[in-house]
Amino acid sequence: MSNLDHGKFTRVTTLFHSLLGLDVFLLFFTGYAIMFNDELWWMLTLMGGASGVTAIHRITGIGLVALVVFWVTLQVISSTGRSNFSEILPAKADIDAFIQDIQFVLGRADERHPSARQFAGYKADEVPLLSYIGKGVVAIFSIELTLLAISGLLIWSKTGLAAMFQTKAAAMAFVTFHGLLGVIMLMGVMFHIFEHGMHPAFYPVETKAFIPRSMVPEHHGDDDEEPDTTGIERLSLSPSWRTVSTIFGAMTVIGIVSVLIGSIFDEGYPVPRELAIGGGPSSILLTVGINLGMVVLGVGLVLSMYGNVLRIRWEQQLEEDREPTAAADGGEPQTDGGQPESDDAEN
C-alpha cells in the first residue's frame, strides 16, 4: 500500500465528481450523435433516433444546470466549501511554481517548486491540495461548463433565439459557439481520461477522485511510526501498462484530431452551413477516427463506474475491519448461528 495524493477530497466532492462526470459523458454522447449523425448513426439509433437523442440531451442539460447551481450554493453556505474555494484560487506561489517549472525543464533549477508537487517522494501533508496545473484544470472546466449551460439554455429554441436577437446570424452564432465549445471541452476531457486512467502509479484508475479523505488513513503499515515518504517506491509497474497506455494514447490523439476535422467538414452543427467546408465525412478514416473518440469517452465512463466500485469495496473493507475492534472493546463475539459463545461450546 502507499499513501499518495488520494483522499484529498470530501465525500460530497467525490460524489459530485461522479455525478458530474456521468452527466457530461451523456451530454457528449448525445451531442455528438446529433452533430455526427452520419458517422455515429449506430449511437443515434441506440438512443431512440433524433427525437430520443434530443430529449436525453436536454434532460442531461438540465441536470448539468442543477449540478452547477448545487455546487456553487454549497461553496457559499458551507465552511468546508469556502475553505476549499480559497484553496483553488491562484496565488503568487502558483506563478512562482510555473516559472520554476520552466527553469527546471530548461535545466536552470535543481527541483520543482513546492506548489508544483504531486506526490512522488513527499508526505501527503507536504503536497498542496491542488498544484497550479490542477487549479488551471478546475478553472478551465468550470468556465467551460458554465458557458455550455448558458449557451445551451439560450439555443433550446432556435426560433425563440432568432426572435430575441432579431437576426438569424446572431442566433446561429450562439449555436456555433455552443458546439465549438463542446469540441474544445471534449479535447480536455479526453486528455483528462488518459492522464488519470493511464497514470503509471495509479493505473487503471486514480482513486483520489472516488475515495474521500475521511476513508483514507494517514499512513499504512504495521507500526505507528509515520513514514518518511508517500510510499511510491513500494509500487510496481503493471505489466500491461506500457501496451495499454500506448494504444489508448494513440486512440485519444486520433479521436481528438478526427472530431476537430469532422466539426469543420460536417455541415449544419455546430458550424453553420454557410461556413462549412464540406458536406459529411470525407473518408472512412474520418468516420473511424470519430468513433475511436467515442470509444475513449466510453472507456472514461467505465473507469468512472469502476472507481465508484472501488469506493464501495473500500467502505465494505473498513466496516469489516471495524467489527473485530468493536467486539474487542466490549461486544460479544458470535458463532455462525448469531448467538454469543459460551463456555459449553468448547466442550
C-alpha positions in Angstrom: 0.0 0.0 0.0 1.0 3.6 -0.4 -0.3 6.9 0.8 -0.1 9.1 -2.3 -2.3 12.0 -3.2 -5.6 10.2 -3.0 -8.1 11.0 -0.3 -7.8 14.8 -0.5 -11.5 15.5 -1.1 -14.6 15.2 1.0 -17.3 12.6 0.4 -19.6 15.2 -1.1 -16.9 16.3 -3.6 -16.2 12.8 -4.7 -19.9 12.0 -5.2 -20.4 15.3 -7.1 -17.4 14.4 -9.3 -19.0 11.1 -10.2 -22.4 12.6 -11.0 -20.9 15.5 -13.0 -18.8 13.0 -15.0 -21.8 10.9 -15.8 -23.8 13.9 -16.8 -21.0 15.3 -19.0 -20.5 11.9 -20.7 -24.2 11.7 -21.6 -24.1 15.3 -22.9 -21.1 14.3 -25.1 -22.7 11.1 -26.4 -26.0 12.7 -27.3 -24.5 16.0 -28.6 -22.1 14.2 -30.9 -24.7 11.7 -32.0 -26.6 14.8 -33.3 -23.5 16.5 -34.6 -22.0 13.5 -36.4 -25.3 11.7 -37.3 -23.6 10.1 -40.4 -20.5 8.8 -38.6 -22.3 7.9 -35.3 -25.6 6.5 -36.8 -25.4 3.5 -34.6 -25.3 5.7 -31.5 -28.2 7.7 -32.8 -30.2 4.5 -33.3 -29.5 3.1 -29.9 -30.8 6.3 -28.2 -34.1 6.3 -30.0 -33.4 8.4 -33.1 -33.2 12.1 -33.4 -36.1 12.8 -31.1 -34.8 10.4 -28.4 -31.3 11.8 -28.5 -32.6 15.4 -28.3 -34.8 14.6 -25.3 -31.9 12.9 -23.5 -29.6 15.8 -24.3 -32.0 18.3 -22.9 -32.6 16.3 -19.7 -28.9 15.9 -19.1 -28.5 19.6 -19.8 -31.0 20.4 -17.1 -29.0 18.1 -14.9 -25.9 20.0 -15.6 -27.5 23.3 -14.6 -28.8 21.7 -11.4 -25.3 20.3 -10.5 -23.7 23.7 -11.2 -26.2 25.6 -9.1 -25.9 23.0 -6.3 -22.1 23.2 -6.2 -22.0 27.0 -6.3 -24.5 27.1 -3.4 -22.6 24.5 -1.4 -19.4 26.5 -1.8 -21.1 29.6 -0.4 -23.1 28.2 2.5 -20.6 25.6 3.9 -17.4 26.4 5.8 -15.7 23.5 4.1 -16.7 24.8 0.7 -15.5 28.2 1.4 -12.2 26.8 2.6 -11.8 24.6 -0.4 -12.7 27.5 -2.7 -9.9 29.6 -1.2 -7.5 26.7 -1.9 -8.2 26.7 -5.6 -7.7 30.4 -6.1 -4.4 31.3 -7.8 -1.7 32.7 -5.6 1.7 34.2 -6.1 3.2 30.8 -5.2 1.5 29.3 -8.3 3.1 31.9 -10.5 6.5 31.2 -8.9 5.9 27.4 -9.4 5.2 27.9 -13.1 8.3 30.0 -13.6 10.4 27.5 -11.6 9.0 24.6 -13.6 10.0 26.3 -16.8 13.5 26.8 -15.3 13.5 23.2 -14.2 12.7 22.0 -17.8 15.5 24.1 -19.1 17.9 22.8 -16.6 18.3 26.1 -14.7 16.6 24.8 -11.5 17.5 21.9 -9.3 14.0 20.9 -8.3 10.3 21.8 -8.8 8.6 24.4 -6.7 6.8 23.1 -3.6 3.5 24.4 -5.0 4.0 22.2 -8.1 4.5 18.9 -6.1 2.2 16.0 -7.0 3.1 13.0 -4.8 6.4 11.3 -5.6 8.7 11.2 -2.6 6.7 13.6 -0.5 4.4 13.1 2.5 0.7 13.8 2.0 0.8 16.9 4.1 3.7 18.3 2.0 1.7 18.1 -1.2 -0.8 21.0 -1.9 -4.4 20.3 -2.4 -4.0 21.3 -6.0 -0.9 22.3 -7.9 -1.1 25.3 -10.2 -1.8 22.8 -13.0 -4.7 21.4 -11.1 -6.1 24.8 -10.3 -5.9 25.6 -14.0 -7.8 22.5 -14.9 -10.5 23.3 -12.4 -10.8 26.9 -13.7 -11.0 25.8 -17.3 -13.6 23.1 -16.7 -15.7 25.5 -14.5 -15.7 28.2 -17.2 -16.5 25.8 -20.0 -19.3 24.1 -18.1 -20.9 27.4 -17.1 -20.7 28.7 -20.7 -22.1 25.4 -22.1 -25.0 25.6 -19.7 -25.8 29.2 -20.5 -25.5 28.8 -24.3 -27.4 25.5 -24.2 -30.3 27.2 -22.4 -30.3 30.1 -25.0 -30.4 27.8 -28.0 -33.1 25.5 -26.5 -35.4 27.0 -29.0 -33.7 28.3 -32.1 -36.8 30.1 -33.3 -37.1 31.9 -29.9 -33.4 32.7 -30.0 -33.7 34.2 -33.5 -36.6 36.3 -32.4 -34.7 37.5 -29.3 -31.7 38.7 -31.4 -33.8 39.7 -34.4 -31.4 38.1 -36.8 -30.7 34.6 -37.9 -26.9 35.2 -37.9 -26.9 36.2 -34.2 -28.9 33.1 -33.4 -26.6 30.8 -35.4 -23.6 32.4 -33.6 -24.8 31.1 -30.3 -25.4 27.6 -31.9 -21.9 27.7 -33.3 -20.4 28.9 -30.0 -22.1 26.1 -28.1 -21.0 23.4 -30.5 -17.4 24.6 -30.8 -17.1 25.0 -27.0 -18.2 21.3 -26.8 -15.4 20.3 -29.2 -12.8 22.2 -27.1 -14.1 20.7 -23.9 -14.0 17.2 -25.5 -10.3 17.6 -26.1 -9.8 18.4 -22.4 -12.0 15.6 -21.2 -10.2 13.0 -23.4 -6.8 14.1 -22.1 -8.2 14.1 -18.6 -9.3 10.5 -19.0 -5.9 9.5 -20.4 -4.0 11.3 -17.7 -5.9 9.8 -14.8 -6.6 6.4 -16.3 -3.1 5.7 -17.7 -1.0 7.2 -14.9 1.7 4.6 -14.1 1.3 4.9 -10.4 -2.5 4.6 -10.4 -3.3 2.5 -13.5 -6.1 1.7 -14.4 -7.8 4.4 -12.3 -6.7 7.1 -9.9 -8.6 6.7 -6.6 -8.3 10.3 -5.5 -11.5 11.3 -7.2 -13.5 8.5 -5.7 -12.3 7.6 -2.2 -12.8 10.6 0.2 -10.1 11.6 2.6 -12.2 10.6 5.6 -11.8 7.0 4.5 -8.0 7.1 3.9 -5.6 6.5 6.9 -2.8 9.0 7.5 -0.3 6.2 6.6 -0.2 2.5 6.0 1.8 -0.1 7.8 2.0 -2.3 10.9 3.9 0.2 13.1 2.8 3.5 14.5 5.7 5.5 13.0 4.9 7.9 10.3 6.7 7.1 7.0 9.2 9.5 5.6 7.7 9.3 2.0 4.4 8.6 0.4 5.5 5.0 -0.3 5.6 5.3 -4.1 8.8 3.4 -4.1 6.9 0.3 -2.9 4.7 0.3 -6.0 5.5 -1.9 -9.0 4.6 -1.1 -12.6 1.8 -3.2 -14.1 3.0 -5.4 -16.9 0.1 -4.3 -19.2 0.6 -0.6 -18.6 3.1 0.2 -21.4 1.0 -1.6 -24.1 -2.4 -0.3 -22.9 -1.2 3.3 -22.4 0.4 3.4 -25.8 -2.7 2.1 -27.6 -5.1 4.3 -25.5 -2.9 7.3 -26.1 -3.0 6.8 -29.8 -6.7 6.4 -29.7 -7.0 9.7 -27.7 -5.0 11.7 -30.2 -6.7 10.2 -33.2 -10.1 10.8 -31.7 -9.4 14.4 -30.9 -8.0 15.2 -34.3 -10.9 13.4 -36.1 -13.5 15.3 -34.1 -11.8 18.6 -34.8 -11.6 17.8 -38.5 -15.2 16.5 -38.6 -16.6 19.6 -36.9 -15.2 21.6 -39.8 -16.3 19.4 -42.6 -19.8 18.4 -41.3 -22.4 21.0 -42.2 -25.2 22.4 -40.1 -24.0 21.9 -36.5 -22.0 23.3 -34.8 -20.6 25.1 -37.9 -23.4 26.9 -39.9 -24.0 25.6 -43.4 -22.8 28.8 -44.8 -19.4 28.4 -43.2 -19.0 24.6 -43.6 -16.1 23.5 -45.9 -17.6 20.1 -46.9 -20.7 18.1 -46.5 -20.2 15.0 -44.4 -17.3 12.6 -43.9 -14.5 12.9 -46.4 -13.3 9.3 -46.0 -13.8 6.2 -44.0 -10.7 7.1 -41.9 -12.5 10.2 -40.5 -15.5 8.0 -39.6 -13.3 5.5 -37.8 -11.4 8.3 -36.0 -14.6 9.9 -34.7 -15.8 6.5 -33.5 -12.5 6.0 -31.7 -13.1 9.3 -29.9 -16.4 7.9 -28.7 -14.6 4.7 -27.5 -12.2 6.9 -25.5 -15.2 8.5 -23.8 -16.8 5.1 -23.2 -13.6 4.0 -21.5 -13.8 7.1 -19.3 -17.3 6.2 -18.3 -16.3 2.7 -17.5 -13.4 3.9 -15.4 -15.7 6.2 -13.5 -18.0 3.4 -12.7 -15.0 1.2 -11.7 -13.8 4.0 -9.4 -17.1 4.0 -7.6 -17.0 0.2 -7.3 -13.6 0.6 -5.6 -15.1 3.1 -3.2 -17.9 0.7 -2.3 -15.5 -2.2 -1.8 -13.2 0.1 0.3 -16.2 1.0 2.5 -17.1 -2.6 3.0 -13.5 -3.5 3.9 -13.4 -0.7 6.5 -16.6 -2.0 8.0 -15.2 -5.5 8.2 -12.1 -4.2 9.9 -14.1 -2.3 12.5 -16.3 -5.3 13.5 -13.5 -7.2 15.3 -12.4 -4.0 17.0 -15.9 -3.3 18.3 -16.1 -6.9 19.7 -12.8 -6.5 21.5 -14.0 -3.2 23.0 -16.9 -4.9 24.9 -19.0 -6.7 22.3 -19.6 -10.4 22.4 -18.2 -12.5 19.6 -20.8 -14.6 17.9 -21.0 -18.1 16.5 -22.2 -18.8 13.0 -25.7 -19.0 14.4 -25.6 -15.5 15.6 -25.6 -16.4 19.3 -23.0 -15.4 21.9 -20.4 -18.1 22.5 -20.5 -19.8 25.9 -18.1 -22.0 27.8 -20.1 -25.1 27.0 -19.4 -24.5 23.3 -15.8 -25.6 23.9 -16.9 -29.0 25.5 
